[in-house]
């Protein structure tokens, strides 16, 4: 049976995606630490700044156990960056949501993520749109 080897361009694209992901995680952890947050806390706060979510949905988005999310939200709540609110769609459920201080912290965190902004600034608007569309297509 002949081996199915990826073409050299595919191999290089996979390596480049890996490099981008590694650089993103490193810069994200650094940005989070500058706000006295762990990377996981920063990711949860950024998710919640977009929309309040129940714990199970946060866990799904982060691909982790709900018990991990509970601990992260507890620590963010202690710092006044997140609060639990009743879920209007589910009387028994709670949503995690950031109060104003949490939203402002998430905004400052997002603004401090420079690594992608600089290289992307070197692309034209059409190139950024094409890159976005290709990434969306890859992710289905």
Steps between C-alpha positions, in 0.01 A plus 500: 500500500654835402557753776278805505741785549379855526626734235778739614271804501251327729782398734626859509149642558446261792836603649420869455159459665674327790746790527215754501313305769812469717577870464139591577498291818831644618390860438156432649651360820731803522210744446288315757781511758534875451139523626569254785297230325578148391453420133187300583354786703569742215334270247190465718484875559532570127223250421271655758572853377336393173190355668394358837519120496402205720790299640434199277520718187830654616635148553388398150665803341827441690478122457548432869312360797224713657667460840809678364280786379334528840840553665606757241172692533528483881845666486381764252196566718722547806686773308176670398553424130208256459167451673235232488155612389168319461452355152180649355465194275537249787366584847730247664810604307758769546696700246851626555538858385754776551403819679644823358843441657516158336405642160767771533762243600405282201529805272845588637610138464383488138678830425825363642506205256737647245651194338237458230418866457848590374538228234138537393554873453748407224220336302251686289134500597435252220776268623366512859151423371632210291693365800192527720286324240753220454527444876121491529485248219765283663304499824176413326 
